Amino acid sequence: MHSPIILFDGVCNLCNSTINLVLDRDRRRAFKFAALQSEAGKKMLKKYKLPANPLSSIILIEENTCFTESTAVLRIAKKLPRPWPMLYIFIIIPPFIRDRIYTFVARNRYKWFGKSEKCRVATPDILERSL
Protein backbone atom coordinates (compact mmCIF):
# COMPACT_ATOMS: atom_id res chain seq x y z
CA MET A 1 0.00 0.00 0.00
CA HIS A 2 1.34 3.42 -0.95
CA SER A 3 1.64 6.25 1.52
CA PRO A 4 -0.91 9.06 1.27
CA ILE A 5 0.63 12.13 -0.35
CA ILE A 6 -0.07 15.69 0.77
CA LEU A 7 0.45 18.45 -1.80
CA PHE A 8 0.52 21.95 -0.34
CA ASP A 9 1.37 25.57 -1.14
CA GLY A 10 5.05 25.73 -0.24
CA VAL A 11 5.20 29.51 0.29
CA CYS A 12 2.10 29.83 2.49
CA ASN A 13 2.89 30.16 6.21
CA LEU A 14 -0.45 28.59 7.18
CA CYS A 15 0.17 25.65 4.85
CA ASN A 16 3.73 25.18 6.08
CA SER A 17 2.56 25.34 9.70
CA THR A 18 -0.05 22.71 8.92
CA ILE A 19 2.55 20.45 7.31
CA ASN A 20 4.84 20.96 10.33
CA LEU A 21 1.96 19.95 12.60
CA VAL A 22 1.42 16.80 10.56
CA LEU A 23 5.15 15.99 10.47
CA ASP A 24 5.41 16.38 14.23
CA ARG A 25 2.42 14.16 14.95
CA ASP A 26 2.64 11.54 12.21
CA ARG A 27 4.39 8.96 14.40
CA ARG A 28 3.60 6.15 11.97
CA ARG A 29 5.21 8.18 9.18
CA ALA A 30 2.14 7.54 7.06
CA PHE A 31 2.35 10.66 4.90
CA LYS A 32 4.63 11.78 2.09
CA PHE A 33 4.78 15.48 1.18
CA ALA A 34 5.46 17.77 -1.75
CA ALA A 35 5.01 21.47 -2.32
CA LEU A 36 2.73 22.21 -5.25
CA GLN A 37 5.48 24.41 -6.70
CA SER A 38 8.09 21.62 -6.61
CA GLU A 39 8.91 19.38 -9.55
CA ALA A 40 7.44 16.41 -7.66
CA GLY A 41 4.27 18.41 -6.94
CA LYS A 42 3.91 19.42 -10.59
CA LYS A 43 4.37 15.79 -11.68
CA MET A 44 1.65 14.66 -9.28
CA LEU A 45 -0.73 17.34 -10.55
CA LYS A 46 -0.11 16.20 -14.12
CA LYS A 47 -0.41 12.50 -13.23
CA TYR A 48 -3.81 13.02 -11.59
CA LYS A 49 -4.99 15.57 -14.19
CA LEU A 50 -5.40 18.32 -11.60
CA PRO A 51 -5.29 22.05 -12.44
CA ALA A 52 -1.75 23.31 -12.95
CA ASN A 53 -2.18 26.12 -10.42
CA PRO A 54 -4.31 24.87 -7.49
CA LEU A 55 -2.47 26.93 -4.89
CA SER A 56 -5.67 27.65 -3.00
CA SER A 57 -6.14 24.00 -2.09
CA ILE A 58 -4.39 21.33 -0.13
CA ILE A 59 -4.53 18.03 -1.98
CA LEU A 60 -4.46 14.58 -0.45
CA ILE A 61 -3.77 11.68 -2.78
CA GLU A 62 -4.82 8.46 -1.13
CA GLU A 63 -5.12 5.11 -2.90
CA ASN A 64 -5.10 6.85 -6.32
CA THR A 65 -7.97 9.14 -5.30
CA CYS A 66 -7.55 12.91 -4.91
CA PHE A 67 -9.22 14.82 -2.12
CA THR A 68 -9.13 18.60 -1.93
CA GLU A 69 -10.05 21.44 0.39
CA SER A 70 -11.91 20.55 3.58
CA THR A 71 -12.23 16.87 2.71
CA ALA A 72 -8.44 16.60 2.38
CA VAL A 73 -7.91 18.36 5.72
CA LEU A 74 -10.40 16.13 7.53
CA ARG A 75 -8.99 12.93 6.02
CA ILE A 76 -5.49 13.99 7.08
CA ALA A 77 -6.69 14.74 10.63
CA LYS A 78 -8.35 11.32 10.76
CA LYS A 79 -4.94 9.62 10.30
CA LEU A 80 -3.18 11.56 13.06
CA PRO A 81 -3.08 10.55 16.73
CA ARG A 82 -5.68 11.78 19.19
CA PRO A 83 -7.27 14.30 19.48
CA TRP A 84 -7.03 15.14 15.76
CA PRO A 85 -9.30 12.33 14.45
CA MET A 86 -12.19 13.89 16.38
CA LEU A 87 -12.25 16.62 13.72
CA TYR A 88 -13.44 14.02 11.23
CA ILE A 89 -16.95 14.38 12.68
CA PHE A 90 -17.22 17.51 10.52
CA ILE A 91 -17.31 15.27 7.44
CA ILE A 92 -21.08 15.04 8.07
CA ILE A 93 -21.40 18.69 7.07
CA PRO A 94 -22.06 18.87 3.33
CA PRO A 95 -18.92 19.71 1.34
CA PHE A 96 -20.45 22.83 -0.20
CA ILE A 97 -20.69 24.30 3.31
CA ARG A 98 -17.31 23.04 4.56
CA ASP A 99 -15.57 24.17 1.39
CA ARG A 100 -17.02 27.67 1.62
CA ILE A 101 -15.29 28.09 4.98
CA TYR A 102 -12.12 26.51 3.59
CA THR A 103 -12.18 28.84 0.56
CA PHE A 104 -12.67 31.90 2.77
CA VAL A 105 -9.58 30.99 4.81
CA ALA A 106 -7.61 30.06 1.66
CA ARG A 107 -8.39 33.41 0.03
CA ASN A 108 -7.12 35.30 3.07
CA ARG A 109 -4.25 33.07 4.17
CA TYR A 110 -1.45 35.23 2.78
CA LYS A 111 -2.95 38.35 4.32
CA TRP A 112 -3.52 36.72 7.71
CA PHE A 113 -0.50 34.42 7.94
CA GLY A 114 1.92 35.73 5.31
CA LYS A 115 4.30 34.06 2.89
CA SER A 116 7.77 32.69 3.36
CA GLU A 117 10.47 31.39 1.09
CA LYS A 118 12.03 29.46 3.98
CA CYS A 119 11.09 25.90 4.77
CA ARG A 120 11.59 23.81 7.85
CA VAL A 121 15.16 22.55 8.17
CA ALA A 122 15.24 19.28 6.27
CA THR A 123 16.28 16.52 8.64
CA PRO A 124 16.94 13.05 7.20
CA ASP A 125 13.45 12.02 8.39
CA ILE A 126 11.78 14.91 6.54
CA LEU A 127 13.83 14.28 3.40
CA GLU A 128 12.80 10.63 3.47
CA ARG A 129 9.13 11.63 3.59
CA SER A 130 9.39 14.30 0.89
CA LEU A 131 8.78 13.55 -2.76
N, C-alpha and C positions, 0 to 999 in steps of 0.2 A: 504494500500500500504506500502510495506517495504522500509526502508531507503536504499539508495545506500551505498555500503560498499567499502571502499578503503583499499586495502592490499598494504603494502609498506615495503621496506627494513629498518628495525628498527635501524640499526647501521650506515646507510649512512647519512652524514650531509646534502647533497642535498635533499634527500628524507624527512628527518625530517624537514628541512626548508620549503619544499613544503607543508607538512602536517600542519605545524604551520601557514603558509599563509592561507590554507583552513580553519583551525579552527578559525582564527581571522576574516575571512570574511564571513563565513557561518552563517549569521544572522538567517536564517530559521532553522538552526540545521538539515539540510537535510542529512548529511553524518554520517555514523558510520565508525570507523577505527580499524585496527588491523595490527600489525607488522607481516610480513611473518614468522618470527622466533617464534612468540608466539603460544601458544596452540590453541587459537582461529583462528589464521592465518592458522596453519597447518590443522585444521578441515575444514576450508573453501576450502583450496586447494584440500583436499581429496573429499569433497562433490561435487565439480565442476570438478573433475577429471583433475586437473591441475598438471603440473610437480611439484615434491616435492621440487625442489630447483630453483624457478624462480626469484632469487634475482636481476636479471638485469631488471626486469619489474615491473612497478606499475600495479596493477590490480584493475579494477572497476567492481563490481558486481552490476548490475542494472536490476531489474525485471527478475531475474534468468538467465541473460545473462552476460557473462564475456567479458570485453574489456581490452586489454592490450596495452602497449607501448603508442605511440602517440595518438591513438584513445581514450584511457582511460584519458590521460591528457586533451585532447580537450573537452571530455564530462564532465569532472569535471569543467573545466573553464566555460563551458556553464551554469552551475548551480550556479555560484557565481554572486555577484552583479557587476554592471558595474565598470570598463571597461573590466573585464575578459571575458565575453561572446563574445567579439569581436574577440578573438583568434579562436573561432570556425570556422571562415571563412577558416582556413587552412585545414579543413576537405575535401575541394575540391581537395587538392593535394593527388594523389594516395598514399595509405598506404605504398607501397614498397619504396617510396621516403621519406615520413615522418618518417617511422620506421628506415631507414638508419641513419638519423640524430639522432633520439632517441637512437639508439644502440651505435653510436659513443660517445654520452654524457654518456650513461650508462656504457660503458667500461672504461671510464676515470674518473668517478665520485669520486672514492676513492682517486685517485691521485690529482685531482683538488680541491676537497672539504673536503676530509678526512673522517674518521670514528669516531664515538663516542659511548660510552656505556651509556652515560647519555641521558635521555629523558627530555622533557619539564615537569615542575612540574605539577603533576596531580591534577587539581582543581576538585571540584565535577562535574562541567560541562563537563570537558574532560573525567572523569571516566564514566559519563553517556553515552557518545558517543563512548566509546571504547568497543570493543567486548571482 
